[in-house]
Amino acid sequence: MAVRALGILSFIFAIQWAVPSLAEEAGNARPASIPNADELIQHCWDISEEKRASGVTAEMRKGALESALCLKTEVAAQAEALIKTTSVSKEEISALLENINAAYGRLYWLMFNENKACTPSCGTMNQAMHNAYVARAYEFILKDLIRLRKEHGV
């Protein structure tokens, strides 16, 4: 009897993956595998490691910007996977992320490069900081998006 029950349970488990669910039929397909946030973040920092480690301010700034843009792309993709398309379009998500970049980046630029103690300047090394801090903001958002996708299975 127990063997038969186990066989029936195995069959039910197997069939639930073989037969499309009502959600899939309604256009809400099961999510593709949900990525690991830390791996995505590491990838985005790895692509600019050489530039950021160069010791040349202009290269360091470019590297931090490359990582920030990579993270922004990942945030957009995960937001699109999580948030209802009836609530926000891809274009609106991009605009929201650009607003974060503009506001957060500008504030950090001012903090590191235009503060009252910087006369005549704060030095060139600070000119790369705002991009790194924008990237860190995107990291926090990316982690939350992926956490929510995992919690809700979307």
N, C-alpha and C positions, 0 to 999 in steps of 0.2 A: 504494500500500500504506500509506504514512504517513498519507494523508488518511483512509483507511478506519479505521485504528487510532485516529486522533484523533476520528473520528466515534463510534466505539465507546466511547472513554473519556468523551466528552461525554455520551453516552446513559447510561452507568453513573453518572456524577456527577449527572445530572438525576434519574434514577430513585431514587437513594438518598434524595432529599428528598421525592419524591412518594409513595413507599411507606413506610408506618409501619415502624419498626424493631421488633425483638423487645422492646426495652426499653419502647417506647411501648405495645405491646400488653400488657405486664405492668403498665401503670399508671405507668410512669416516663417521662412525656412529655419530649421535648426541652425544655430550659429556654427560657423567654421570654427576651428580650434581657436580659443582665446589665447593670445600671446602672453608671454611672461613680461611684465612691465620692466623688471630689472634688466632683462636681456635686451629689450628695445632701447632702454636708456644707455646701457653700456655700448651698444652698437653705435648710437649717435655720438657718443663721446669718442669712441675709437676712431671714427672716420676723420677726426680732426686732430688726433694726438700729436702727429708730427708738427703741424703748424703751431699748436698751442705750446709745445715744448721747445720751439725754436729759439726763444729768447729775443726774437725780433717782434717789436710791438705790433707792427702792421700785420704780420703773419699770425700772431697770437689772436688779434682781434678777428681776422678772417676765420680762424679756426673755431673760436667761440661762436661766431655767427653761423658757421656751417652746422655746428651741433645744435644750436637753437632752432635753425630752420628744419633740420631733421626731426627734432622733437615736436615741432609745430605740425609737421606732416603726420607724424604718428598720432598726435592728439586729435587732429582732424579725422583721421581714419577711425579711431576708436569712438569718437563722439558720434560719427555717422552710424556706427554699428550699434550704439546704445540708444540714442535719442530718436524719438518718433519723428518720421519725416513730415508728419502733419504739424509738428511743432516748430521745426526749424529746417531750413534748406542748407545744402552744402555751402552755398554762397554766404548765408548768414553765419554759419559756423566759422568760415574763413574770416569774415569781417570781425567777429568777436575775438578771434585769436589775434588778428592784426591790431585791434584796440588794446589788447593786453600788451602786445609788443610795444606799441607806441607809448602807452601810459607808463608801464613798468620800466621800459627801457629808458625813456626820457627822465623819469624820476631818478633812476640809478646813475644816469649820465650826470645829472646835476649834482647829485650827492658826491660823486667821486671826482668830478672835474670842475665844478663851478662853486664849490663851497668857499666860505669867507676866508678860510685859512690858506687857500691856494693863490698865492700872489707871487709871481705873475701866473704860475700854473701849478697844477698838482703833479705834473710829470706825465710822460707818455704811457707808462704802464697802466695807469687808471683808465686809459681810453679803451681798454678791452673789457673792463669789468661789467658794463651794462649788458653786453651780449651774454655773458656767463650767467648773470642773474636772471635774465629773461629765460634762458634755457632751464634754470632751476625751477622757475615758476611752471614751465611746461612739464617738467618732471612730476611735480606734485599733482597736476591735473591728470596726466597720463596714468599715474598710479591709481587715482580715484576712479577714473573711467574703467580701467581694467578690473579693479576690485568690484565695482558695481556690475559689470558684465558677468563676472564669475558668480556673484551673489544671485543674480536674476536669470542667469543662463541665456543671455542674449549676446 
